[in-house]
């Protein structure tokens, strides 16, 4: 069976996974899962991911989920081009950026969290904007610390080339922008976003280029 990515076009976690697959030159088929319509709640999808989230990935005769696990599996089974530095300290900093976003921001904007917090759409948006703003400013400060200690940092998140950190930052910046976060305070994040989006495989991973996205024009 070919590699299959079960994803939603605007999901930031799905964005990370499909971008990594493209960078690792893994051909894959996309199967859209409309999380707004509740398709992630079906028994079929829960068999892929018991948490009923996207993405889920079928690869190498196995199906598993969670974007951090997907990126780490791809790195371990397809090490080139690398998404994690080989030196332990830059690698730890990449993991810190990944974790800041993966556990400190993104879960708090999920549809199920918004729905449990409030029923009013504006209050839901304010909730997500608060946690995005808090996390984005922390990430900006972290990139400043990384730039001061790791040569070449300042364009990309960590060092002088694209890493897993950038694959997490770019989708989160896009999401935070959608919730109204003010990025005039975040020059390092904006520089990292621009550098990452200029790389070879970035365009193919953009949400607007995915099945299920609204038609252009």
C-alpha positions, 0 to 999 in steps of 0.5 A: 500500500502506498503512503497515505496522509489523512489530513485536513487542509487548514490543520497546522499539524497536518501542514507540518506532516505533509511538508516533512513528507515533501522534504523527505521526498516521500510520495504520498496520497492525500485523503481529506478528513473534514474536521469541521464536518466531524469526519474525524469522529468516525470509527474508521478515523478513530482506528487511525488515531484514537484521539480523533485528531489529524493527521494520521499517516499510513507508511511502511505498512503501518498507520500512526498519528501525531505530528511530532511522532511522524516527523521523528519517524521520518527523520529516523527512517529517511535521515536525508535531508535532515530536519534535526541537527546532529549536534546535541545542543542545536537539536535540543533547541529544535525540540524546544521550539517544537514542544513550545508550539506542539504542547504550549499553543496548538492544543489550546486552539483546537475546535474541541477546546474552543467548544468546551470553553464557550459557545459564542464564536467571538469568545472562542476566538478571543480564547485562541488569540490569548493563548496564541499571543502568549505562546508566540511572544515566548517563541520570539524570545526563545528565537532571540536566545537561540540566535545569541548562542548558535551561529547562523541563527537569525534567518531560520529558527535554529542554525542556518538551514531549515529544521523541524522547528521551522515546520512547526513555526510557520503553520503556527504563525499563520494560525496566530495571524488568523486569530489576530495576533500582532506580529509587529513585535516578532521580527525573528519569527517573521524572518524565520517564516520568510526564510522557510517559505522560500525553501523548495517544498514550502509551496506544495505544503501550503493549506490553499494548495490542499484537497478540500481547500476553498476554490481560488478566485 
